[in-house]
């Protein structure tokens, strides 16, 4: 499969990385109401932070692996 004709995976991986990073930052901030948590919704949730940080890394690696190659002249 040629990535030069269809860079959707590349841009999709970048989008996943950016969204996961934003959610990671959201869960690390204490004092705001975090959705989808059990226990104290205003505390820092390190498991969520670790999960979304790992998804950020996977998105970056996916973008690096699927980046479009330059066309040789």
C-alpha positions, 0 to 999 in steps of 0.5 A: 500500500502506497502512503503517497496516494493515501496519507489518511493513516498519517493524519489519523495518527496525528489526530489521535496523538493530539486528542490523547494529549489533550485528554491526558492534560485534562485528567492531570489537572486537579480541581475540575470535574473529570468525567468517566471516573470512579471515586473523587471526580476532582482529583488527579487520576494517574491511571487515566493520565498514563493511559492517554500518555501511552495513546499519545506515544502510540499516535506519534509512533504511528505517524512516524511509521506511516508518514508520506515519503518524498517523491524522488525526482 
